[in-house]
Amino acid sequence: MAFGAAIADDALARLVITYEAPMPWILRRDGTATPVGDDPQLEAEKFFRRIVSDSAWNRLSELERDSRRKDGPALVGDLSSLRAMVPLFDLTMLKVPAVYVYGDILAPEFYRSLSAELASLNPLIRNREVINAAHGAHLSIPDQLAALFGELWDETCASA
């Protein structure tokens, strides 16, 4: 969404930072084409277990589990749109600096390849790998991520 907003109106952003944003129309990750089932609540639970972990799901209270399950219809809509392979935006049209950030724990080779594809589409897109970070870095290492974002912002301001 951040890329799309900056492309639609470059006055909205001076820097775009994304973290492991899926862009399957640029590079599809193995296993992401699995069809979504008919039960959105079950899909939300399966997605949480796959992305976060079974043990994290088991630590949630029943109220928290119900809350996650209620996200099912929106999640199924998002996953369906990603699996449709229709480009959501054209990165060649981006006119502001951007940084594609990803962790080194879950599929780093995929994210390195994706970030190289992004940079080849638009030289304004750089990448940054975060050490000891998984997909939920905003939860597991929020201070490290905030420091990185501050550093990237400072670099952008210094070069302006």
DRENPA-3360 file (N, C-alpha, C; in nm, 2 decimals, always signed):
BEGIN
1 = MAFGAAIA = +0.08/-0.12/+0.00/+0.00/+0.00/+0.00/+0.09/+0.12/+0.00 ~ +0.20/+0.12/+0.07/+0.29/+0.24/+0.08/+0.34/+0.27/-0.06 ~ +0.39/+0.17/-0.13/+0.44/+0.19/-0.27/+0.33/+0.25/-0.35 ~ +0.21/+0.19/-0.35/+0.10/+0.24/-0.43/+0.06/+0.38/-0.40 ~ +0.06/+0.42/-0.27/+0.02/+0.56/-0.24/+0.13/+0.65/-0.29 ~ +0.26/+0.62/-0.27/+0.37/+0.71/-0.32/+0.37/+0.72/-0.47 ~ +0.33/+0.61/-0.54/+0.32/+0.62/-0.69/+0.20/+0.71/-0.73 ~ +0.09/+0.69/-0.66/-0.03/+0.77/-0.70/-0.01/+0.92/-0.68;
9 = DDALARLV = +0.07/+0.95/-0.57/+0.09/+1.10/-0.54/+0.22/+1.11/-0.47 ~ +0.33/+1.14/-0.54/+0.46/+1.14/-0.48/+0.48/+1.25/-0.38 ~ +0.39/+1.34/-0.37/+0.39/+1.44/-0.26/+0.35/+1.38/-0.12 ~ +0.30/+1.26/-0.12/+0.26/+1.20/+0.00/+0.38/+1.15/+0.08 ~ +0.49/+1.12/+0.02/+0.60/+1.05/+0.09/+0.73/+1.11/+0.04 ~ +0.83/+1.11/+0.13/+0.96/+1.14/+0.09/+1.05/+1.02/+0.10 ~ +1.00/+0.91/+0.16/+1.07/+0.79/+0.17/+0.97/+0.68/+0.19 ~ +0.98/+0.57/+0.12/+0.89/+0.45/+0.14/+0.98/+0.34/+0.20;
17 = ITYEAPMP = +0.94/+0.29/+0.31/+1.00/+0.17/+0.37/+0.90/+0.06/+0.39 ~ +0.93/-0.06/+0.33/+0.84/-0.17/+0.35/+0.92/-0.28/+0.41 ~ +0.85/-0.37/+0.48/+0.91/-0.49/+0.54/+0.85/-0.61/+0.49 ~ +0.92/-0.69/+0.41/+0.88/-0.82/+0.36/+0.74/-0.81/+0.29 ~ +0.72/-0.70/+0.22/+0.59/-0.69/+0.15/+0.59/-0.79/+0.04 ~ +0.48/-0.87/+0.03/+0.47/-0.96/-0.08/+0.44/-0.89/-0.21 ~ +0.50/-0.93/-0.32/+0.48/-0.87/-0.45/+0.49/-0.99/-0.55 ~ +0.40/-1.08/-0.55/+0.41/-1.21/-0.63/+0.41/-1.18/-0.78;
25 = WILRRDGT = +0.36/-1.07/-0.82/+0.37/-1.04/-0.97/+0.51/-1.00/-1.01 ~ +0.59/-0.98/-0.92/+0.74/-0.95/-0.95/+0.82/-1.08/-0.92 ~ +0.79/-1.15/-0.81/+0.86/-1.27/-0.78/+0.77/-1.35/-0.69 ~ +0.73/-1.47/-0.73/+0.64/-1.55/-0.65/+0.73/-1.64/-0.56 ~ +0.69/-1.65/-0.44/+0.75/-1.73/-0.34/+0.69/-1.87/-0.34 ~ +0.78/-1.98/-0.34/+0.73/-2.12/-0.35/+0.63/-2.14/-0.24 ~ +0.52/-2.21/-0.27/+0.42/-2.24/-0.17/+0.31/-2.14/-0.15 ~ +0.32/-2.03/-0.22/+0.22/-1.92/-0.19/+0.10/-1.93/-0.29;
33 = ATPVGDDP = +0.10/-2.03/-0.38/-0.01/-2.04/-0.48/-0.11/-2.14/-0.43 ~ -0.09/-2.19/-0.30/-0.19/-2.28/-0.25/-0.33/-2.22/-0.24 ~ -0.43/-2.29/-0.29/-0.56/-2.23/-0.29/-0.61/-2.21/-0.15 ~ -0.69/-2.10/-0.13/-0.75/-2.07/+0.00/-0.88/-2.15/+0.01 ~ -0.90/-2.20/+0.13/-1.02/-2.29/+0.15/-1.15/-2.21/+0.16 ~ -1.26/-2.28/+0.19/-1.39/-2.22/+0.20/-1.42/-2.16/+0.34 ~ -1.34/-2.18/+0.44/-1.37/-2.13/+0.57/-1.27/-2.02/+0.61 ~ -1.31/-1.90/+0.60/-1.22/-1.79/+0.63/-1.16/-1.79/+0.77;
41 = QLEAEKFF = -1.24/-1.83/+0.87/-1.19/-1.84/+1.01/-1.08/-1.94/+1.02 ~ -1.10/-2.05/+0.96/-1.00/-2.16/+0.96/-0.87/-2.11/+0.89 ~ -0.89/-2.04/+0.78/-0.78/-1.99/+0.70/-0.70/-1.89/+0.78 ~ -0.77/-1.81/+0.86/-0.70/-1.71/+0.95/-0.61/-1.79/+1.05 ~ -0.67/-1.89/+1.11/-0.59/-1.97/+1.21/-0.47/-2.04/+1.14 ~ -0.49/-2.10/+1.03/-0.38/-2.17/+0.96/-0.27/-2.07/+0.92 ~ -0.31/-1.95/+0.87/-0.22/-1.85/+0.83/-0.14/-1.81/+0.96 ~ -0.20/-1.78/+1.07/-0.13/-1.74/+1.19/-0.03/-1.85/+1.23;
49 = RRIVSDSA = -0.08/-1.97/+1.23/+0.01/-2.08/+1.27/+0.13/-2.09/+1.18 ~ +0.11/-2.08/+1.05/+0.22/-2.09/+0.95/+0.32/-1.97/+0.96 ~ +0.27/-1.85/+0.98/+0.35/-1.73/+0.98/+0.41/-1.71/+1.11 ~ +0.34/-1.72/+1.22/+0.39/-1.69/+1.35/+0.44/-1.82/+1.41 ~ +0.35/-1.91/+1.45/+0.39/-2.05/+1.50/+0.27/-2.11/+1.57 ~ +0.28/-2.25/+1.57/+0.18/-2.32/+1.65/+0.18/-2.28/+1.79 ~ +0.30/-2.27/+1.85/+0.32/-2.25/+1.99/+0.26/-2.11/+2.03 ~ +0.28/-2.01/+1.94/+0.23/-1.88/+1.96/+0.08/-1.88/+1.96;
57 = WNRLSELE = +0.02/-1.96/+1.87/-0.13/-1.97/+1.86/-0.18/-2.04/+1.99 ~ -0.11/-2.14/+2.04/-0.15/-2.21/+2.16/-0.14/-2.12/+2.28 ~ -0.05/-2.02/+2.28/-0.04/-1.92/+2.39/-0.15/-1.82/+2.40 ~ -0.22/-1.80/+2.28/-0.33/-1.70/+2.28/-0.45/-1.74/+2.36 ~ -0.51/-1.65/+2.43/-0.64/-1.68/+2.50/-0.75/-1.71/+2.39 ~ -0.86/-1.77/+2.44/-0.96/-1.80/+2.34/-1.02/-1.67/+2.28 ~ -1.02/-1.57/+2.36/-1.07/-1.44/+2.31/-0.98/-1.39/+2.20 ~ -0.85/-1.40/+2.22/-0.75/-1.36/+2.11/-0.76/-1.44/+1.99;
65 = RDSRRKDG = -0.78/-1.57/+2.01/-0.80/-1.66/+1.89/-0.92/-1.63/+1.81 ~ -1.03/-1.60/+1.89/-1.15/-1.56/+1.82/-1.13/-1.43/+1.74 ~ -1.06/-1.34/+1.80/-1.03/-1.21/+1.73/-0.95/-1.23/+1.60 ~ -0.85/-1.32/+1.61/-0.77/-1.35/+1.49/-0.86/-1.42/+1.38 ~ -0.95/-1.51/+1.43/-1.04/-1.58/+1.33/-1.13/-1.48/+1.26 ~ -1.18/-1.38/+1.34/-1.27/-1.28/+1.28/-1.20/-1.20/+1.17 ~ -1.07/-1.20/+1.17/-0.99/-1.14/+1.06/-1.00/-1.22/+0.93 ~ -1.05/-1.34/+0.94/-1.05/-1.43/+0.82/-1.10/-1.38/+0.69;
73 = PALVGDLS = -1.22/-1.32/+0.69/-1.27/-1.27/+0.56/-1.17/-1.17/+0.49 ~ -1.12/-1.07/+0.57/-1.02/-0.98/+0.52/-0.90/-1.04/+0.47 ~ -0.85/-1.14/+0.55/-0.72/-1.21/+0.51/-0.74/-1.29/+0.38 ~ -0.86/-1.36/+0.37/-0.88/-1.43/+0.25/-0.89/-1.34/+0.13 ~ -0.95/-1.22/+0.15/-0.96/-1.13/+0.04/-0.82/-1.08/+0.00 ~ -0.73/-1.05/+0.10/-0.59/-1.01/+0.07/-0.52/-1.12/+0.00 ~ -0.52/-1.24/+0.05/-0.45/-1.35/-0.01/-0.50/-1.38/-0.15 ~ -0.63/-1.37/-0.17/-0.68/-1.40/-0.31/-0.63/-1.29/-0.41;
81 = SLRAMVPL = -0.63/-1.17/-0.36/-0.58/-1.06/-0.46/-0.43/-1.08/-0.49 ~ -0.35/-1.13/-0.39/-0.21/-1.15/-0.42/-0.19/-1.27/-0.51 ~ -0.28/-1.37/-0.49/-0.26/-1.49/-0.57/-0.31/-1.47/-0.71 ~ -0.38/-1.37/-0.74/-0.44/-1.34/-0.87/-0.32/-1.30/-0.97 ~ -0.21/-1.26/-0.91/-0.09/-1.22/-0.99/-0.12/-1.09/-1.08 ~ -0.21/-1.01/-1.04/-0.23/-0.89/-1.10/-0.15/-0.78/-1.04 ~ -0.07/-0.71/-1.11/+0.02/-0.60/-1.05/-0.07/-0.50/-0.98 ~ -0.04/-0.47/-0.85/-0.11/-0.37/-0.78/-0.07/-0.23/-0.81;
89 = FDLTMLKV = +0.06/-0.22/-0.86/+0.12/-0.09/-0.90/+0.24/-0.11/-0.98 ~ +0.29/-0.01/-1.05/+0.40/-0.02/-1.14/+0.52/+0.05/-1.07 ~ +0.61/-0.03/-1.02/+0.73/+0.03/-0.95/+0.82/+0.12/-1.03 ~ +0.81/+0.11/-1.16/+0.89/+0.19/-1.25/+0.84/+0.34/-1.24 ~ +0.72/+0.36/-1.19/+0.66/+0.49/-1.17/+0.70/+0.56/-1.04 ~ +0.76/+0.49/-0.95/+0.80/+0.54/-0.82/+0.90/+0.65/-0.84 ~ +0.88/+0.77/-0.77/+0.97/+0.88/-0.79/+1.04/+0.92/-0.66 ~ +1.01/+0.85/-0.55/+1.07/+0.88/-0.42/+1.16/+0.76/-0.38;
97 = PAVYVYGD = +1.26/+0.79/-0.30/+1.35/+0.68/-0.25/+1.27/+0.58/-0.17 ~ +1.31/+0.45/-0.18/+1.24/+0.35/-0.11/+1.35/+0.25/-0.06 ~ +1.31/+0.18/+0.05/+1.40/+0.07/+0.10/+1.31/-0.05/+0.13 ~ +1.35/-0.16/+0.07/+1.28/-0.29/+0.09/+1.36/-0.36/+0.20 ~ +1.30/-0.37/+0.32/+1.36/-0.43/+0.43/+1.31/-0.57/+0.45 ~ +1.40/-0.67/+0.49/+1.36/-0.80/+0.52/+1.46/-0.87/+0.62 ~ +1.41/-0.97/+0.68/+1.49/-1.04/+0.78/+1.57/-1.15/+0.73 ~ +1.66/-1.20/+0.81/+1.75/-1.31/+0.76/+1.71/-1.45/+0.82;
105 = ILAPEFYR = +1.59/-1.46/+0.88/+1.55/-1.59/+0.94/+1.46/-1.67/+0.85 ~ +1.36/-1.61/+0.79/+1.26/-1.68/+0.71/+1.28/-1.64/+0.57 ~ +1.33/-1.74/+0.49/+1.34/-1.72/+0.34/+1.43/-1.60/+0.30 ~ +1.55/-1.59/+0.36/+1.63/-1.47/+0.32/+1.68/-1.48/+0.17 ~ +1.70/-1.60/+0.12/+1.74/-1.60/-0.03/+1.63/-1.55/-0.12 ~ +1.50/-1.58/-0.08/+1.39/-1.53/-0.16/+1.39/-1.38/-0.15 ~ +1.40/-1.33/-0.03/+1.39/-1.18/-0.01/+1.51/-1.11/-0.08 ~ +1.63/-1.17/-0.08/+1.74/-1.11/-0.15/+1.71/-1.11/-0.30;
113 = SLSAELAS = +1.65/-1.21/-0.35/+1.62/-1.22/-0.49/+1.51/-1.11/-0.53 ~ +1.41/-1.11/-0.44/+1.30/-1.01/-0.47/+1.35/-0.87/-0.46 ~ +1.44/-0.84/-0.36/+1.49/-0.70/-0.35/+1.58/-0.67/-0.47 ~ +1.65/-0.76/-0.52/+1.73/-0.74/-0.64/+1.64/-0.71/-0.76 ~ +1.53/-0.78/-0.77/+1.43/-0.75/-0.88/+1.38/-0.61/-0.86 ~ +1.34/-0.57/-0.74/+1.29/-0.44/-0.72/+1.39/-0.33/-0.76 ~ +1.52/-0.35/-0.72/+1.62/-0.25/-0.76/+1.64/-0.25/-0.91 ~ +1.62/-0.36/-0.97/+1.64/-0.36/-1.12/+1.53/-0.29/-1.19;
121 = LNPLIRNR = +1.41/-0.29/-1.13/+1.29/-0.22/-1.18/+1.30/-0.07/-1.16 ~ +1.36/-0.03/-1.05/+1.37/+0.12/-1.01/+1.50/+0.14/-0.93 ~ +1.59/+0.22/-0.98/+1.71/+0.24/-0.90/+1.69/+0.32/-0.77 ~ +1.57/+0.38/-0.75/+1.54/+0.44/-0.62/+1.51/+0.35/-0.51 ~ +1.50/+0.22/-0.54/+1.47/+0.12/-0.44/+1.60/+0.05/-0.40 ~ +1.63/+0.07/-0.27/+1.74/+0.00/-0.21/+1.69/-0.12/-0.12 ~ +1.78/-0.20/-0.07/+1.73/-0.30/+0.03/+1.82/-0.30/+0.15 ~ +1.76/-0.36/+0.25/+1.84/-0.37/+0.38/+1.80/-0.50/+0.45;
129 = EVINAAHG = +1.89/-0.59/+0.48/+1.86/-0.71/+0.55/+1.88/-0.69/+0.70 ~ +1.79/-0.73/+0.78/+1.80/-0.72/+0.92/+1.84/-0.85/+0.98 ~ +1.95/-0.85/+1.06/+2.00/-0.97/+1.12/+1.91/-1.01/+1.24 ~ +1.89/-1.14/+1.25/+1.81/-1.20/+1.35/+1.67/-1.16/+1.35 ~ +1.61/-1.14/+1.24/+1.48/-1.09/+1.22/+1.39/-1.19/+1.14 ~ +1.27/-1.21/+1.19/+1.18/-1.29/+1.11/+1.07/-1.20/+1.06 ~ +0.96/-1.26/+1.01/+0.85/-1.18/+0.95/+0.79/-1.09/+1.05 ~ +0.78/-1.13/+1.18/+0.72/-1.05/+1.28/+0.82/-0.96/+1.36;
137 = AHLSIPDQ = +0.91/-0.91/+1.29/+1.02/-0.82/+1.35/+0.96/-0.71/+1.43 ~ +0.85/-0.65/+1.38/+0.79/-0.54/+1.45/+0.74/-0.58/+1.59 ~ +0.73/-0.71/+1.61/+0.69/-0.76/+1.75/+0.81/-0.81/+1.82 ~ +0.90/-0.88/+1.75/+1.02/-0.94/+1.82/+1.13/-0.85/+1.85 ~ +1.16/-0.75/+1.76/+1.27/-0.66/+1.77/+1.23/-0.52/+1.74 ~ +1.12/-0.47/+1.80/+1.07/-0.33/+1.76/+1.18/-0.22/+1.77 ~ +1.26/-0.23/+1.88/+1.36/-0.12/+1.89/+1.46/-0.12/+1.78 ~ +1.51/-0.24/+1.74/+1.60/-0.25/+1.64/+1.54/-0.20/+1.51;
145 = LAALFGEL = +1.42/-0.24/+1.48/+1.35/-0.19/+1.36/+1.33/-0.04/+1.36 ~ +1.29/+0.01/+1.47/+1.27/+0.16/+1.48/+1.40/+0.23/+1.46 ~ +1.51/+0.18/+1.51/+1.64/+0.24/+1.49/+1.68/+0.24/+1.35 ~ +1.66/+0.13/+1.28/+1.69/+0.12/+1.14/+1.60/+0.22/+1.06 ~ +1.47/+0.23/+1.09/+1.39/+0.32/+1.01/+1.43/+0.47/+1.04 ~ +1.47/+0.50/+1.16/+1.53/+0.63/+1.19/+1.66/+0.66/+1.11 ~ +1.74/+0.56/+1.11/+1.87/+0.57/+1.03/+1.84/+0.60/+0.88 ~ +1.74/+0.52/+0.83/+1.71/+0.54/+0.68/+1.65/+0.68/+0.66;
153 = WDETCASA = +1.57/+0.73/+0.75/+1.51/+0.86/+0.74/+1.62/+0.96/+0.74 ~ +1.71/+0.95/+0.84/+1.82/+1.05/+0.85/+1.90/+1.05/+0.72 ~ +1.93/+0.93/+0.67/+2.01/+0.93/+0.54/+1.93/+1.00/+0.43 ~ +1.80/+0.98/+0.42/+1.72/+1.05/+0.32/+1.72/+1.20/+0.34 ~ +1.71/+1.25/+0.46/+1.71/+1.39/+0.49/+1.85/+1.45/+0.46 ~ +1.95/+1.38/+0.49/+2.09/+1.43/+0.46/+2.12/+1.44/+0.32 ~ +2.06/+1.35/+0.24/+2.08/+1.36/+0.09/+1.99/+1.45/+0.02 ~ +1.89/+1.51/+0.09/+1.80/+1.60/+0.02/+1.85/+1.74/+0.00;
% end
